[in-house]
């Protein structure tokens, strides 16, 4: 961001402190939303995950139903073969043919039993998966209700604060015109590294308003002269005197 060369240190300090006031107000507005945006995002992820699980279970059930259908066809075919072989027994010519047909009947009978067992197991699995899907569906319904409520709550808060935040962002853009990129980068870096979000602090009772460390008298005098941008030797915050802070207050 280009800053005119004629901008004085005092103007920069005032713009920077004004930016701090605006950012603190925006922080406060956003804190009203609290964890709601994250909670909404988490619920949306949960719902997507539950819906995927339901689709996976449905796919598994469909595969089991196809398996049942295939095994039913095998049973029908095997029983038809048994009838065919039993009919052929009436026309056998020797013991060898008789034994061979009985063997085929036995094999077909075993195939029927195996297919019936597979069907029974598949039906049991389907019952269990349906029960599981009912549980997932109940959980999904609950999550959707929670999401609806959280979104409604968040929308209400956003609606109440977005106009004020838009105005503050407008003021913020105006303040940025007087702040050079290097100074803005330092300010943002400090704000991002501290819990209270204060990158510019005024001197309060001879102390830094950010970390409360004592400021030596000579340094306080230098800060009041507004000829240099000076920072707290303890926390690195840009310091301004209380008179400047009162002049900038918005």
MOJO-V246262 format. One record per residue. RES is the residue in one small letter. OMEGA is omega in radians with two decimals (* if undefined). Layout:
((RES OMEGA) (RES OMEGA))
This chain:
((x -3.12) (x 3.11) (x -3.11) (x -3.08) (x -3.09) (x 3.12) (x -3.10) (x 3.09) (x -3.14) (x 3.11) (x 3.12) (x -3.14) (x 3.12) (x 3.12) (x -3.12) (x 3.14) (x 3.07) (x 3.11) (x 3.13) (x 3.12) (x -3.14) (x -3.12) (x 3.11) (x 3.11) (x 3.10) (x 3.09) (x -3.12) (x 3.12) (x -3.10) (x 3.12) (x 3.09) (x 3.11) (x 3.08) (x -3.10) (x -3.05) (x 3.13) (x 3.13) (x 3.13) (x 3.10) (x 3.13) (x 3.13) (x 3.13) (x 3.11) (x 3.09) (x 3.12) (x -3.12) (x 3.12) (x 3.13) (x 3.13) (x 3.11) (x 3.09) (x 3.12) (x 3.13) (x 3.12) (x 3.11) (x 3.12) (x 3.11) (x 3.11) (x 3.13) (x 3.12) (x 3.13) (x 3.12) (x 3.11) (x 3.12) (x 3.08) (x 3.10) (x 3.10) (x 3.14) (x 3.13) (x -3.12) (x 3.06) (x 3.09) (x 3.11) (x 3.12) (x 3.13) (x -3.13) (x -3.11) (x 3.12) (x 3.09) (x 3.11) (x 3.13) (x 3.12) (x -3.13) (x -3.13) (x 3.12) (x 3.12) (x -3.13) (x 3.13) (x -3.12) (x -3.06) (x -3.13) (x -3.09) (x -3.14) (x -3.12) (x -3.14) (x 3.11) (x -3.14) (x -3.13) (x 3.14) (x 3.14) (x 3.10) (x 3.10) (x 3.12) (x 3.12) (x -3.14) (x -3.14) (x -3.14) (x 3.10) (x 3.10) (x 3.10) (x 3.08) (x -3.13) (x -3.13) (x 3.14) (x 3.12) (x 3.11) (x 3.12) (x 3.10) (x -3.14) (x 3.12) (x 3.14) (x 3.11) (x 3.09) (x 3.13) (x 3.12) (x 3.11) (x -3.13) (x -3.14) (x 3.07) (x 3.08) (x 3.11) (x -3.13) (x 3.09) (x 3.11) (x 3.12) (x -3.13) (x 3.11) (x 3.11) (x 3.12) (x 3.12) (x 3.12) (x 3.13) (x 3.14) (x 3.08) (x 3.12) (x -3.13) (x 3.13) (x -3.13) (x -3.13) (x 3.12) (x 3.12) (x 3.13) (x -3.14) (x 3.14) (x 3.13) (x -3.13) (x 3.14) (x 3.14) (x -3.11) (x -3.03) (x -3.00) (x 3.14) (x 3.13) (x -3.14) (x 3.11) (x 3.12) (x 3.12) (x 3.11) (x 3.08) (x 3.10) (x 3.14) (x 3.13) (x 3.12) (x -3.13) (x -3.09) (x -3.11) (x -3.08) (x -3.07) (x -3.13) (x -3.06) (x -3.10) (x -3.13) (x 3.13) (x 3.12) (x 3.13) (x 3.14) (x -3.14) (x 3.14) (x 3.12) (x -3.13) (x -3.11) (x -3.07) (x -3.12) (x -3.07) (x -3.07) (x 3.08) (x -3.12) (x 3.10) (x 3.10) (x -3.08) (x 3.05) (x 3.12) (x 3.14) (x -3.11) (x 3.09) (x -3.11) (x 3.06) (x 3.14) (x 3.13) (x -3.09) (x 3.07) (x 3.05) (x -3.13) (x 3.11) (x 3.14) (x -3.11) (x -3.10) (x 3.13) (x 3.08) (x 3.13) (x 3.12) (x 3.14) (x -3.14) (x -3.14) (x 3.04) (x 3.11) (x 3.12) (x 3.01) (x -3.06) (x -3.09) (x 3.06) (x -3.11) (x -3.11) (x -3.04) (x 3.11) (x 3.13) (x 3.03) (x -3.09) (x 3.04) (x 3.13) (x -3.06) (x -3.14) (x 3.09) (x -3.13) (x 3.13) (x -3.13) (x -3.07) (x -3.02) (x -3.11) (x *))
